[in-house]
Amino acid sequence: MYNYRTVETDNLEFVPVATTSEVGPGQRLLLDIGDLSLVVFNIAGGYFAIADICSHDDGPLGEGELEGQVIECPRHGGRFDLSNGKAIQLPAVEDIPAYPVRVEGDRILVGLPPE
């Protein structure tokens, strides 16, 4: 999987996905953009976006429990760092896509690879 947060932002298309009032502190928003499923999180006023798919078994990662900036897959307990998509606990060994997020005014934008 790919960490888009490390890509030059000039190579990404920033797409508006929500407003800040839709994703309050401690909340998450599950989205489908084309055939891509994403989850946007607001953790203590910081926004994170990841693919809504566990690299271990393709499960719905966005439904998992949060502990700080770490999400745990609800199926088998694999854990991932929201800031970079890194797999940090077995059975997950492969990272998940993580995307840069910008806030412009009250709009939340996620940087996606060009189609």
N, C-alpha and C positions, 0 to 999 in steps of 0.2 A: 504494500500500500504506500501511498505517497503523502508526504507532509507538505501541503501547499503553503503552509506558513513560512517556509524557507525559500520560496520562489520569489524572484523579483516581482513586486506588485505590478510593474508595468506589463507583465506577461499574463495578468489575471483580469477577468472582467468582474467588477464589483456590482453585485445585483442586490437591489433592495428586497429584503425578505420579511421585515416586520417593523414595528415602531417600538420605542423603548417602553411605552405603556403596555404593550402586549407581552413583554418579557421582563417582569419586575424582578427585583432581587430574590434570588433563590428559586426562580422559575426556569422552565425550559419550554421550548416550542418545537414541535415536530413538524417538518415541512417536506413537501415533495416539489422539486424544481425539475421539470422535465421528468427524466427517469432516474433522477438522483434524490435519495432520501437523506435529509440532514436533520440535525438537532442543534438548536442554538440555546445556549445557557447564559444566564446572568448570575455570576458568582461574585457577591460583594461589589457589584457595580462594574465588574469586568465581563466582557462578552467573549464567548468561545463557540466555535462551530466545528462539529465532527460529522462524519458519515454515520448514519443510523444503522450500522451493521457490524456485528462482532466478527472479527477476523477468524475466530475459532470455529464457529458453526453457522455463520450468517444470520444469527439471531438479532432481534430488535434491541440494540444496545441502549437507545435513548430512554428506555423504560427502567433502566438500572438505578441502583442507589448511588447517591453522591456522597463523597467524603472529601471536602475541600475541592480541589481541582481533579479529583480522581473519580471515575465512574466504574461501577462493577456490573458486569453483564448479569442479567437476571436468570439466565439459563444455567451457566456452569461456573460463574464466579471469576472469570477473567477480568482483569482490571487494566484501565487505560488512563493515561495522563491527558486531560482535555487540552492542555496547552500545546501539545505537539503530537498527539495520537500514539505515543509509545505504549506498547504492551508492557505492563510492569508486574503481572502476576499470571502464572499458569492457570488454566491450560492455554491461555492466549500467548502466542509467541510472535505473531506477526502484527506489526503496527496497523493502525487504521488511518484513513485520511483525516487530516485536520486542516481547517481553512482559516485564513486571516479574516478578521472582522473589523469593520470601521463603523463608527457612529457619526453621522452627519445630521446635525439638528436633532430631530427625534427619530430619524430613520436608522435602522440597523442594516448594514450592507455586508454581504459575504463575498469574498474573493474566490471566484470559480475559474477553472481553466477554460479557455475559449473553446467553443464547440468546433 
